[in-house]
């Protein structure tokens, strides 16, 4: 089952993932795009690229490692094959920052609330 990736937008029209893309180099963006294509195309995506975060409200992370830097794009699933990307960041430590997870959960709640309208 092919997945479709879309970007979350706030009610004001901001797109946090696009803002993240604008903050990284074109070479880094190439690798990010390559990983997102894997998430879209493969039925079984290896955990090194796509993994559900524990102790979250159905938040997943796309994992992109470039050298020593780990980039993460948080997302959630909708309607089985729709992946909504919420926010991205460069990861410094082992754990995904709680404030980034909270932001993704807030965006997820907003998306689901507005979707029902």
C-alpha positions as CSV (number, residue, x, y, z in Angstrom):
1,X,0.0,0.0,0.0
2,X,1.6,3.2,-1.2
3,X,1.6,6.0,1.4
4,X,0.9,9.7,0.6
5,X,2.8,12.4,2.4
6,X,1.3,15.8,3.1
7,X,2.5,18.8,5.1
8,X,0.5,20.1,8.1
9,X,-0.5,23.7,7.9
10,X,-1.6,25.9,10.8
11,X,-4.8,27.9,10.6
12,X,-2.7,30.9,9.7
13,X,-1.2,29.0,6.8
14,X,2.3,28.4,8.3
15,X,4.0,25.1,7.4
16,X,6.5,24.1,10.0
17,X,8.0,21.4,7.8
18,X,8.6,23.8,4.9
19,X,10.3,26.2,7.4
20,X,12.5,23.3,8.5
21,X,13.4,22.5,4.9
22,X,14.3,26.1,4.4
23,X,16.8,25.9,7.3
24,X,18.9,23.1,6.0
25,X,21.3,22.9,3.0
26,X,20.2,21.6,-0.4
27,X,22.4,18.5,0.1
28,X,20.7,17.7,3.4
29,X,17.3,18.3,1.8
30,X,18.2,15.8,-0.9
31,X,18.8,13.1,1.7
32,X,15.5,14.1,3.5
33,X,13.6,13.8,0.3
34,X,15.2,10.4,-0.4
35,X,14.0,9.1,3.0
36,X,10.5,10.5,2.5
37,X,10.3,8.7,-0.8
38,X,11.2,5.4,1.0
39,X,8.4,6.1,3.5
40,X,6.0,6.7,0.6
41,X,7.0,3.8,-1.5
42,X,7.9,0.8,0.7
43,X,5.3,-1.4,2.3
44,X,7.6,-2.2,5.2
45,X,9.8,0.8,5.9
46,X,13.0,-0.1,7.9
47,X,13.0,1.2,11.5
48,X,16.2,3.1,10.8
49,X,14.0,5.5,8.6
50,X,10.5,5.4,10.1
51,X,9.5,4.5,13.6
52,X,6.6,5.0,16.0
53,X,7.6,6.9,19.1
54,X,6.7,5.3,22.4
55,X,4.7,7.2,25.0
56,X,3.2,9.5,22.4
57,X,-0.2,10.1,21.0
58,X,0.4,8.2,17.8
59,X,3.4,10.2,16.7
60,X,6.0,8.7,14.3
61,X,9.4,10.0,13.3
62,X,11.1,10.0,9.9
63,X,14.8,9.5,10.7
64,X,17.4,11.0,8.5
65,X,21.1,10.7,9.6
66,X,23.7,12.8,7.8
67,X,27.1,12.3,9.3
68,X,26.8,13.0,13.0
69,X,23.6,14.9,12.7
70,X,20.3,13.2,13.1
71,X,17.4,15.1,11.5
72,X,13.9,14.1,12.5
73,X,10.6,14.9,11.0
74,X,7.6,14.1,13.2
75,X,4.3,13.0,11.8
76,X,1.2,11.0,12.3
77,X,-1.0,8.7,10.2
78,X,-4.5,9.5,8.9
79,X,-6.9,7.1,7.1
80,X,-4.3,4.3,7.0
81,X,-2.0,5.5,4.2
82,X,-1.9,9.3,4.7
83,X,1.2,10.6,6.5
84,X,1.0,14.1,7.8
85,X,4.4,15.7,8.5
86,X,4.2,18.2,11.4
87,X,7.6,19.5,12.3
88,X,11.3,18.9,11.8
89,X,14.5,19.5,13.7
90,X,18.1,18.6,14.1
91,X,18.6,16.1,16.9
92,X,21.6,16.5,19.2
93,X,21.1,13.8,21.9
94,X,19.7,10.3,22.0
95,X,16.2,11.2,23.0
96,X,13.7,13.1,20.8
97,X,13.0,16.4,22.6
98,X,9.7,16.4,24.5
99,X,8.8,19.9,23.3
100,X,9.1,18.7,19.7
101,X,6.8,15.7,20.5
102,X,4.3,18.0,22.2
103,X,4.3,20.3,19.2
104,X,3.6,17.4,16.9
105,X,0.8,16.2,19.2
106,X,-0.7,19.7,19.3
107,X,-0.6,19.9,15.5
108,X,-2.2,16.4,15.2
109,X,-5.0,17.5,17.5
110,X,-5.6,20.7,15.5
111,X,-5.5,18.8,12.2
112,X,-8.0,16.1,13.4
113,X,-10.3,18.8,14.8
114,X,-10.3,20.8,11.6
115,X,-10.6,17.7,9.4
116,X,-14.1,16.9,10.8
117,X,-15.5,20.3,9.7
